[in-house]
Amino acid sequence: MLYALDTNGELQSLYQLRQAEINQARKTPYFCPVCHEMLQIRSGPRTVPHFSHFPKSNCTEIKGGETLEHDRGKWRLFTWLKNQGYDVHLEHYLPEIRQRPDLFLMVNEKIIAIEYQCASISKREINKRTSSYRDAGIFPLWILGEKHLPSSISNHCSLSDFTRAFLYYLNDDYHLYFFHASKNTICVLSNAKSAGGRRVFANRFSTTITNLSFSQLFSSISCSHIEDHFIKEVERLWYKNRTVYQSQVSSEERQYRQYLYLRGYHFSLIPSICYLPVPGQVQAGMRPYIWQTRLFLDHFFHLPIGSFIEFPFLNLPSTPNGYVPHLSQQYLDLLTQLNIIEKTGKNNYIKSKQVPFHKRVEDALEDDRRTLEQLRNLQRINI
């Protein structure tokens, strides 16, 4: 940790001290702000000066300790923000929520807690800490360590469930943040979108942190080629789902197949509009045909033309900044653009076209071809 209590009960730090001053500080006792155990000072040419518990400590705040990457990353992020003139603090303790963010700063009267997350933690812990910050009126900004940065090929990468939990939705766009402490580089994935599964297409921007301002973290990077690559991925997945039988599937997929089987349908013959990519799909994680087929069968298929269409809200975990996409609404909007339904009011939709299940795979593939061509021709579509 970078802060400790002195004998007067006041918080002291080491990050602004010269080596001679650190050596002098070793002669003074310091204590953990959480458990009040005595601490030792650690510093060296490859170590950011910090306070550390002695071996066999019982403090609940040191589970596994902090890695060199984490220590170095916090310090370099702190220096980066300090050099831009921000009022920033390292490991500032927030007693009202009993949390100590890695960095704590004020930006135009907005309070921000930055967590530099190098280790993998449970989704429950992520949600707990995020909710605590938001309930206290603090914006939580998670920046992931280098080991969580997915390798990228041709504008696409694979996101784990852990990494997906840190997607932000800002300025009508999804973002992910990574910091490579040893290289002092920051990487931002923006305009992230998914056709289903772990593969995600996104613009990737990487630079030395000294070449980037804090406000630029939240800007989107445009790329003219990503849409073409994304539509080709949609086409590939549609063809695979039609023509390749996978016997080893997830429990979610098995339940989906059982759902169709009990209604007398086969999953390879669903209409093309049950595969549609919508913006919130990247946050949902699950494959689009699983939830779209259910909406199609339960709330559209058997209704006569001219009937009002209403899809229920689908619950999803929120982003760290509190955004929950309305997948059903996004699906309705895309069906409207494809002339399957007609919008007659602010939230009123009527069925304008009958869409059957296919009898043959050949017919399904032809439907896919026509629908994909429509998607390519749609102007300014956010998919």
Secondary structure by P-SEA (a helix, b strand, c coil): cccccccccbbbbcccccaaaaaaaccbbbbbcccccbbbbbccccccbbbbbccccccccccccccaaaaaaaaaaaaaaaaaccccccccccccccccccbbbbcccbbbbbbbccccccaaaaaaaaaaaaaacbbbbbbbcccccccccccbbbbcaaaaaaccccccbbbbbbbbccccbbbbbcccccccccbbbbbbbbccccccccccccbbbbbccaaaaaaaaaaaaaaaaaccccccccaaaaaaaaaaaaaccccccccccccccccccccccccccaaaaaaaaacccccccccbbbbcbbbbbbcccccccaaaaaaaaaaaaacccccccccbbbbcbbbbbbccaaaaaaaaaaaaaaaaacccccc
